Amino acid sequence: MQRLWGRKVNDLAFREFLQILEFVACKKGKTVGCVDQWYSSSKTCNYCKHVLESVRCWRCPNCQTVNDRDGNAANNIKEAGSLSLGVGDVRPSQTAVAA
C-alpha cells in the first residue's frame, strides 16, 4: 500500500484509510465488509463453534480439534465476513512460496 500512496498506512488516519479502501473497492466493483471488533474470533473453535478462554494453542473440548489462536481467528473472521456480506464461502487462501 505504501507504493500506492507514497506513505505508510500507519501515517494515515484509520478512517481515511477506510475511505480510500472503500473508494478503490467501489471502483473495481468490489464490496468492503466489516466484522464487529468484539467478535471473539480467537476464542471460538472454527469447526464446532465452542467458545473457550484465549490461549496460544488449544484443543477444543467438544471436537478435539487443535487450534492455533491466529489461524483459527483468521478462519473465523473470514467466515463471519462472508456471512455478513451474504456471499457464502470465499475462495481458500493461497499459500505463499518463497523462491
C-alpha positions in Angstrom: 0.0 0.0 0.0 3.0 2.3 0.5 3.6 2.0 -3.2 0.1 3.3 -4.0 0.0 6.4 -1.7 3.7 7.1 -1.1 3.4 7.0 2.7 2.8 4.3 5.3 -0.7 3.3 6.1 0.1 3.9 9.7 0.6 7.6 8.9 -2.9 7.9 7.6 -5.8 8.3 9.9 -7.7 5.0 10.1 -10.9 6.5 8.8 -9.1 8.0 5.8 -7.6 4.5 5.1 -11.1 3.0 5.2 -12.4 5.7 2.8 -9.6 5.0 0.4 -10.3 1.3 0.7 -14.0 1.7 0.0 -13.3 4.0 -2.9 -10.9 1.6 -4.6 -13.3 -1.3 -3.9 -16.2 0.6 -5.4 -14.1 1.5 -8.5 -13.2 -2.2 -9.0 -16.8 -3.4 -8.4 -16.0 -5.0 -5.0 -17.5 -4.7 -1.6 -15.8 -3.9 1.8 -17.3 -5.6 4.8 -16.6 -5.1 8.5 -16.7 -7.6 11.3 -17.6 -6.5 14.9 -14.5 -5.6 16.8 -15.8 -7.5 19.9 -16.4 -10.8 17.9 -14.4 -13.4 19.8 -12.7 -14.9 16.8 -9.6 -16.3 18.6 -11.7 -17.9 21.4 -14.2 -19.7 19.1 -13.4 -23.1 17.6 -13.6 -22.8 13.8 -15.2 -26.3 13.5 -17.8 -26.7 16.3 -18.1 -23.0 17.5 -17.3 -23.9 21.1 -16.0 -20.8 23.0 -13.0 -21.1 25.3 -10.6 -18.7 27.0 -8.0 -17.4 24.7 -4.6 -19.2 24.9 -1.9 -19.5 22.2 -2.7 -23.1 21.2 -5.6 -25.1 22.5 -7.5 -28.3 21.9 -11.3 -27.9 21.6 -13.1 -30.0 24.4 -16.0 -30.6 22.0 -14.5 -31.8 18.8 -10.8 -32.4 19.9 -9.5 -30.1 17.1 -6.2 -28.5 17.8 -6.5 -24.7 17.2 -3.8 -22.1 16.8 -5.1 -18.7 18.0 -4.1 -16.7 14.9 -5.0 -19.2 12.3 -8.3 -20.0 14.0 -9.1 -16.3 14.3 -8.4 -15.7 10.6 -10.7 -18.5 9.6 -13.5 -17.2 11.9 -13.1 -13.7 10.6 -13.2 -14.9 7.0 -16.4 -16.9 7.7 -18.1 -14.0 9.7 -17.3 -11.5 6.9 -18.5 -13.7 4.1 -21.7 -14.5 6.1 -22.4 -10.8 6.8 -22.0 -10.0 3.1 -24.2 -12.9 2.1 -21.6 -14.4 -0.3 -21.3 -17.8 1.3 -17.9 -19.3 1.3 -14.9 -17.4 0.0 -12.1 -18.8 -2.0 -9.4 -20.5 0.1 -6.2 -18.6 0.7 -3.1 -19.3 -1.3 0.0 -20.4 0.5 3.0 -18.1 -0.2 6.0 -19.9 -1.6 9.4 -18.3 -1.3 11.5 -18.7 -4.4 
